């Protein structure tokens, strides 16, 4: 059964992002700054977090409404115990043809094989710099980028390839390492996506002056290829409606390796809200219809209160049918809400 649902702008719900934990082993300043989320910070108690059974049930409801892709996020999702068991549950749902995971990669080497066996299709790893000191500054911890690269290698060995790489670019912090990152992952054959620094949540002291625009990022990568015409970039057509990254392929296509490309997610300077098909479920079971939402619809209460699948489906369809979110398109002309959900509760 498929009761496909569209919002007020005619956007169907096709992608579901599920945050399985609000805990993380990083303290990235743009997401979970250490000065605010220190040792004394109280994360959600276990009773407030959706169980795997509850997540599976909600995922089935969303599949009935047209969702075909599910992405597991956090916090850092690999900190949630027995995650492969959830992956197996989700991969078995009728209508779901893609289950993906976003991770910082530190624990990936340990879990990659089990995740692949359980049915995970894809993994995206956050790597903000290969420079050890910059990496430590942006992760807020004493980890090494080499640990993340080992995780990427393990994921590819397990069949989760090609692994996609995400890099948040912040002016004056890691923008000078863009070219080096592009060089490495082009050689490896990974898709590298640069992300404009966004004002997700309200605690990261976001300022427009910290944003490196997409055009500048593209120029930095292109300049790296001045001495090598084969490294020039060629624009690629979107693969599907709602694709968030504008993609570019290297002129030679492969550099003697797997085909490599870069993408730029430009939510700030070139918004793409008009085609957004993503719904999000927070760690505590709230349905969020936008990454920049200030509140969401509680699904945990009806789940635990005895609601039938049909009742849950009507709740979700009702919320989605009223949706008209286009925050990024109005960022510079409309005063943002004073309170927005923090990214570590709903993923990126």
RODO-2510 file (C-alpha; in nm, 4 decimals, decimal comma):
residues 348
     n   res          X          Y          Z
     1     x     0,0000     0,0000     0,0000
     2     x     0,1299     0,3456    -0,0854
     3     x    -0,0652     0,6523     0,0252
     4     x     0,1797     0,8977    -0,1343
     5     x     0,1628     1,2337     0,0404
     6     x     0,2641     1,5803    -0,0835
     7     x     0,3020     1,9090     0,1007
     8     x     0,1522     2,2482     0,0108
     9     x     0,4247     2,3041    -0,2503
    10     x     0,3667     1,9671    -0,4144
    11     x     0,6799     1,8102    -0,2643
    12     x     0,6370     1,4371    -0,1885
    13     x     0,7945     1,2737     0,1149
    14     x     1,0661     1,0460    -0,0229
    15     x     1,3555     1,0592     0,2248
    16     x     1,3461     0,9918     0,5976
    17     x     1,6326     1,0798     0,8311
    18     x     1,6261     0,9185     1,1719
    19     x     1,8441     1,0338     1,4609
    20     x     1,9117     0,7317     1,6821
    21     x     2,1095     0,9130     1,9543
    22     x     2,1883     1,2653     2,0699
    23     x     2,5273     1,1559     2,2031
    24     x     2,8520     1,2115     2,0121
    25     x     3,2225     1,1467     2,0593
    26     x     3,3062     1,4761     1,8834
    27     x     3,2418     1,8312     1,9963
    28     x     3,2368     2,0120     1,6628
    29     x     3,1999     2,3871     1,7288
    30     x     2,9369     2,4218     1,4537
    31     x     2,7162     2,1497     1,6037
    32     x     2,7934     2,0610     1,9655
    33     x     3,0436     2,3154     2,1066
    34     x     3,2430     2,1706     2,3978
    35     x     3,1874     2,4703     2,6228
    36     x     2,8136     2,4008     2,6166
    37     x     2,8160     2,0227     2,5960
    38     x     3,0789     1,9257     2,8505
    39     x     3,1056     1,6317     3,0879
    40     x     2,8184     1,7618     3,3018
    41     x     2,5723     1,7942     3,0112
    42     x     2,2703     1,5684     3,0516
    43     x     2,1756     1,3900     2,7332
    44     x     1,8359     1,2295     2,6851
    45     x     1,7624     0,9442     2,9256
    46     x     1,7136     0,6052     2,7636
    47     x     1,3386     0,6072     2,8315
    48     x     1,2975     0,9198     2,6159
    49     x     1,4721     0,7696     2,3136
    50     x     1,2806     0,5671     2,0566
    51     x     1,3441     0,1933     2,0718
    52     x     1,4418     0,0034     1,7577
    53     x     1,0950    -0,1501     1,7490
    54     x     0,9383     0,1977     1,7556
    55     x     1,1751     0,3255     1,4869
    56     x     1,0946     0,0284     1,2651
    57     x     0,7225     0,0839     1,3068
    58     x     0,7470     0,4510     1,2152
    59     x     0,9673     0,3681     0,9163
    60     x     0,6979     0,1297     0,7880
    61     x     0,4403     0,4075     0,8206
    62     x     0,6613     0,6463     0,6228
    63     x     0,7219     0,3798     0,3567
    64     x     0,3457     0,3531     0,3119
    65     x     0,3407     0,7285     0,2475
    66     x     0,6062     0,7116    -0,0236
    67     x     0,9445     0,7114     0,1510
    68     x     1,2010     0,4962    -0,0320
    69     x     1,5248     0,6128     0,1318
    70     x     1,6227     0,6087     0,4974
    71     x     1,9344     0,7659     0,6470
    72     x     2,0480     0,6954     1,0021
    73     x     2,2020     0,9941     1,1803
    74     x     2,2774     1,1230     1,5318
    75     x     2,4592     1,2607     1,7242
    76     x     2,7054     0,9905     1,6271
    77     x     2,4886     0,6907     1,5332
    78     x     2,7647     0,4349     1,5885
    79     x     2,7484     0,5155     1,9604
    80     x     2,4044     0,3494     1,9733
    81     x     2,4381    -0,0132     2,0810
    82     x     2,3428    -0,2953     1,8429
    83     x     2,2920    -0,0612     1,5479
    84     x     2,3227    -0,3405     1,2858
    85     x     2,0039    -0,4935     1,4262
    86     x     1,8158    -0,1730     1,3408
    87     x     1,9728    -0,1633     0,9951
    88     x     1,8459    -0,5158     0,9327
    89     x     1,4939    -0,4219     1,0394
    90     x     1,4863    -0,1170     0,8126
    91     x     1,6391    -0,2928     0,5115
    92     x     1,3604    -0,5527     0,5272
    93     x     1,0758    -0,2997     0,4995
    94     x     0,8790    -0,3226     0,1770
    95     x     0,9319    -0,0128    -0,0369
    96     x     1,2625     0,0877     0,1235
    97     x     1,5337     0,0439    -0,1376
    98     x     1,8160     0,2432     0,0202
    99     x     1,9428     0,2512     0,3805
   100     x     2,2331     0,4867     0,4468
   101     x     2,4323     0,6107     0,7451
   102     x     2,6116     0,9368     0,8248
   103     x     2,9014     0,9098     1,0686
   104     x     3,2154     1,0907     1,1816
   105     x     3,4015     0,7685     1,1031
   106     x     3,5944     0,7219     1,4274
   107     x     3,4114     0,3961     1,5110
   108     x     3,3528     0,2887     1,1519
   109     x     3,6451     0,0464     1,1234
   110     x     3,4992    -0,1509     1,4138
   111     x     3,1444    -0,1688     1,2775
   112     x     3,1611    -0,1497     0,8960
   113     x     3,1477    -0,5221     0,8225
   114     x     2,8533    -0,5879     1,0551
   115     x     2,6616    -0,2929     0,9120
   116     x     2,7143    -0,4147     0,5564
   117     x     2,6047    -0,7677     0,6479
   118     x     2,2902    -0,6270     0,8080
   119     x     2,1876    -0,4550     0,4849
   120     x     2,3373    -0,1052     0,4942
   121     x     2,3713     0,0226     0,1383
   122     x     2,5764     0,3392     0,1761
   123     x     2,7784     0,5398     0,4246
   124     x     2,8737     0,9072     0,4333
   125     x     3,1687     1,0129     0,6470
   126     x     3,2359     1,3641     0,7763
   127     x     3,5961     1,4786     0,7197
   128     x     3,6453     1,8510     0,7688
   129     x     4,0217     1,8523     0,7122
   130     x     4,3229     1,6255     0,6680
   131     x     4,5423     1,8668     0,8622
   132     x     4,5754     1,7119     1,2089
   133     x     4,5557     2,0387     1,4019
   134     x     4,2627     2,1725     1,1991
   135     x     4,0878     1,8370     1,2356
   136     x     4,1268     1,8486     1,6141
   137     x     3,9987     2,2052     1,6247
   138     x     3,6917     2,1249     1,4175
   139     x     3,6140     1,7964     1,5936
   140     x     3,6778     1,9382     1,9400
   141     x     3,8625     1,6207     2,0326
   142     x     4,2119     1,4701     2,0103
   143     x     4,1260     1,2287     1,7314
   144     x     4,3299     1,1970     1,4127
   145     x     4,2067     1,2124     1,0522
   146     x     4,4021     0,8896     0,9993
   147     x     4,1507     0,7117     1,2229
   148     x     3,8722     0,8294     0,9957
   149     x     4,0588     0,7244     0,6816
   150     x     4,0985     0,3780     0,8358
   151     x     3,7226     0,3699     0,8875
   152     x     3,6649     0,4657     0,5254
   153     x     3,8987     0,1875     0,4123
   154     x     3,7086    -0,0618     0,6280
   155     x     3,3739     0,0512     0,4863
   156     x     3,4969     0,0100     0,1308
   157     x     3,6437    -0,3324     0,2098
   158     x     3,3022    -0,4315     0,3466
   159     x     3,1388    -0,3342     0,0163
   160     x     2,9997     0,0050     0,1188
   161     x     3,1613     0,1803    -0,1736
   162     x     3,2193     0,4338    -0,2935
   163     x     3,2016     0,6068     0,0455
   164     x     3,0833     0,9677     0,0260
   165     x     3,2723     1,2343     0,2181
   166     x     3,1198     1,5484     0,3722
   167     x     3,3219     1,8567     0,4607
   168     x     3,1732     2,1631     0,6331
   169     x     3,3712     2,4680     0,5182
   170     x     3,4182     2,7531     0,7643
   171     x     3,6066     3,0691     0,6731
   172     x     3,9319     3,1150     0,8559
   173     x     3,9157     2,7654     1,0027
   174     x     3,9530     2,5000     0,7305
   175     x     3,9005     2,6808     0,3995
   176     x     4,2756     2,6743     0,3316
   177     x     4,2693     2,2908     0,3338
   178     x     4,0000     2,2512     0,0652
   179     x     4,2410     2,1769    -0,2207
   180     x     4,4323     1,9102    -0,0272
   181     x     4,1103     1,7334     0,0653
   182     x     3,9959     1,7390    -0,2965
   183     x     4,3296     1,5998    -0,4171
   184     x     4,3226     1,3030    -0,1812
   185     x     3,9655     1,1947    -0,2397
   186     x     3,9935     1,2413    -0,6162
   187     x     4,2833     0,9963    -0,6103
   188     x     4,0856     0,7558    -0,3934
   189     x     3,7769     0,7809    -0,6152
   190     x     3,5417     0,9075    -0,3446
   191     x     3,2647     1,1623    -0,3950
   192     x     3,3564     1,4642    -0,1828
   193     x     3,0835     1,7109    -0,0878
   194     x     3,1662     2,0531     0,0488
   195     x     2,8943     2,2069     0,2668
   196     x     2,8478     2,5771     0,3262
   197     x     2,8547     2,6512     0,6992
   198     x     2,4875     2,6708     0,8019
   199     x     2,2938     2,8250     1,0888
   200     x     2,1492     2,4999     1,2187
   201     x     2,0320     2,5388     1,5764
   202     x     2,0985     2,8526     1,7795
   203     x     2,4053     2,7719     1,9906
   204     x     2,6937     2,7744     1,7418
   205     x     2,7156     3,1568     1,7113
   206     x     2,6703     3,1351     1,3354
   207     x     2,7558     3,4451     1,1346
   208     x     2,7237     3,4999     0,7605
   209     x     3,0847     3,6197     0,7470
   210     x     3,1946     3,2657     0,8414
   211     x     3,0373     3,1218     0,5256
   212     x     3,2591     3,0374     0,2292
   213     x     3,0223     3,0621    -0,0714
   214     x     2,9890     2,7742    -0,3163
   215     x     3,1520     2,9763    -0,5956
   216     x     3,4587     3,0321    -0,3797
   217     x     3,4796     2,6651    -0,2867
   218     x     3,4539     2,5606    -0,6506
   219     x     3,7245     2,8100    -0,7477
   220     x     3,9572     2,6749    -0,4775
   221     x     3,9171     2,3192    -0,6071
   222     x     3,9527     2,4291    -0,9714
   223     x     4,2700     2,6281    -0,9050
   224     x     4,4224     2,3083    -0,7751
   225     x     4,4001     2,1716    -1,1289
   226     x     4,5687     2,4608    -1,3113
   227     x     4,8791     2,2545    -1,3871
   228     x     4,6725     1,9528    -1,4846
   229     x     4,3961     2,0141    -1,7417
   230     x     4,2535     1,6675    -1,6701
   231     x     4,1648     1,7833    -1,3183
   232     x     3,9235     2,0494    -1,4496
   233     x     3,5652     2,0193    -1,3321
   234     x     3,2564     1,9708    -1,5489
   235     x     2,9031     2,0262    -1,4162
   236     x     2,6840     1,7153    -1,3857
   237     x     2,3057     1,7087    -1,4199
   238     x     2,1097     1,6268    -1,1009
   239     x     2,0428     1,2552    -1,0582
   240     x     1,6951     1,3089    -0,9082
   241     x     1,4544     1,5749    -0,7917
   242     x     1,5579     1,7173    -0,4570
   243     x     1,9277     1,6324    -0,4853
   244     x     2,0932     1,8769    -0,2472
   245     x     2,4448     1,8836    -0,3913
   246     x     2,5387     2,0504    -0,7175
   247     x     2,7769     1,7962    -0,8660
   248     x     3,0913     1,8317    -1,0746
   249     x     3,2963     1,5543    -1,2331
   250     x     3,6669     1,5707    -1,3059
   251     x     3,7284     1,6118    -1,6772
   252     x     3,9219     1,2877    -1,7130
   253     x     3,6507     1,0970    -1,5280
   254     x     3,8696     0,8727    -1,3185
   255     x     4,2387     0,9659    -1,2942
   256     x     4,3138     0,5982    -1,3520
   257     x     4,0959     0,5042    -1,0548
   258     x     3,7241     0,4882    -0,9854
   259     x     3,5262     0,7800    -1,1250
   260     x     3,5447     1,0717    -0,8822
   261     x     3,3443     1,3886    -0,8445
   262     x     3,2753     1,6669    -0,5997
   263     x     2,9508     1,8183    -0,4863
   264     x     2,8717     2,1487    -0,3202
   265     x     2,5793     2,1860    -0,0815
   266     x     2,5007     2,5563    -0,0905
   267     x     2,2059     2,6010     0,1436
   268     x     2,3114     2,9581     0,2251
   269     x     2,4007     3,1168    -0,1099
   270     x     2,2045     2,8960    -0,3529
   271     x     1,9082     2,7517    -0,1583
   272     x     1,7401     2,4353    -0,2822
   273     x     1,4395     2,4226    -0,0487
   274     x     1,1909     2,4211    -0,3347
   275     x     1,2586     2,0539    -0,4088
   276     x     1,3145     1,9241    -0,0544
   277     x     1,1585     1,5807     0,0022
   278     x     1,3175     1,5069     0,3421
   279     x     1,1428     1,4390     0,6703
   280     x     1,3311     1,3947     0,9968
   281     x     1,2606     1,2089     1,3196
   282     x     1,4479     1,3405     1,6221
   283     x     1,6066     1,1185     1,8842
   284     x     1,3043     1,1614     2,1104
   285     x     1,0510     1,0865     1,8373
   286     x     0,9480     1,4241     1,6996
   287     x     0,8663     1,4622     1,3314
   288     x     1,0583     1,7610     1,1930
   289     x     0,9708     1,8872     0,8450
   290     x     1,2812     2,1068     0,8098
   291     x     1,6433     2,1048     0,9224
   292     x     1,5844     2,4556     1,0594
   293     x     1,2566     2,3793     1,2388
   294     x     1,1909     2,5171     1,5846
   295     x     0,9563     2,2407     1,6926
   296     x     0,8099     1,9145     1,5701
   297     x     0,5121     1,6846     1,6027
   298     x     0,5457     1,4323     1,8836
   299     x     0,5138     1,0790     1,7447
   300     x     0,6444     0,9036     2,0546
   301     x     0,3321     0,9764     2,2592
   302     x     0,0845     0,8200     2,0135
   303     x     0,3286     0,5338     1,9504
   304     x     0,3347     0,4494     2,3195
   305     x    -0,0283     0,5416     2,3726
   306     x    -0,1695     0,2628     2,1596
   307     x    -0,2197     0,4388     1,8243
   308     x    -0,2762     0,2039     1,5302
   309     x    -0,0604     0,2173     1,2173
   310     x    -0,3496     0,3808     1,0355
   311     x    -0,3731     0,6509     1,3022
   312     x     0,0022     0,7104     1,2877
   313     x    -0,0128     0,7328     0,9096
   314     x    -0,2885     0,9934     0,9288
   315     x    -0,0870     1,1998     1,1791
   316     x     0,2235     1,1968     0,9576
   317     x     0,0260     1,2681     0,6392
   318     x    -0,1531     1,5536     0,8136
   319     x     0,1732     1,7151     0,9241
   320     x     0,3344     1,6717     0,5829
   321     x     0,0254     1,7991     0,4011
   322     x     0,0497     2,1308     0,5888
   323     x     0,4232     2,1674     0,5247
   324     x     0,5475     2,4792     0,3454
   325     x     0,9028     2,5092     0,4857
   326     x     1,1507     2,7063     0,2746
   327     x     1,3759     2,8537     0,5418
   328     x     1,6924     2,8883     0,3335
   329     x     1,5131     3,0842     0,0642
   330     x     1,4148     3,3500     0,3186
   331     x     1,7187     3,3389     0,5489
   332     x     1,8401     3,6882     0,4625
   333     x     1,4968     3,8545     0,4490
   334     x     1,3121     3,6997     0,7419
   335     x     1,4068     3,7079     1,1067
   336     x     1,4851     3,3483     1,2120
   337     x     1,3102     3,1854     1,5060
   338     x     1,4839     3,2523     1,8364
   339     x     1,4851     2,8805     1,9088
   340     x     1,5620     2,6057     1,6569
   341     x     1,6300     2,2392     1,7120
   342     x     2,0006     2,1626     1,7450
   343     x     2,1557     1,9525     1,4688
   344     x     2,2769     1,6728     1,6966
   345     x     1,9129     1,5883     1,7741
   346     x     1,8011     1,5532     1,4101
   347     x     2,1175     1,4892     1,2093
   348     x     2,2318     1,6897     0,9068
***
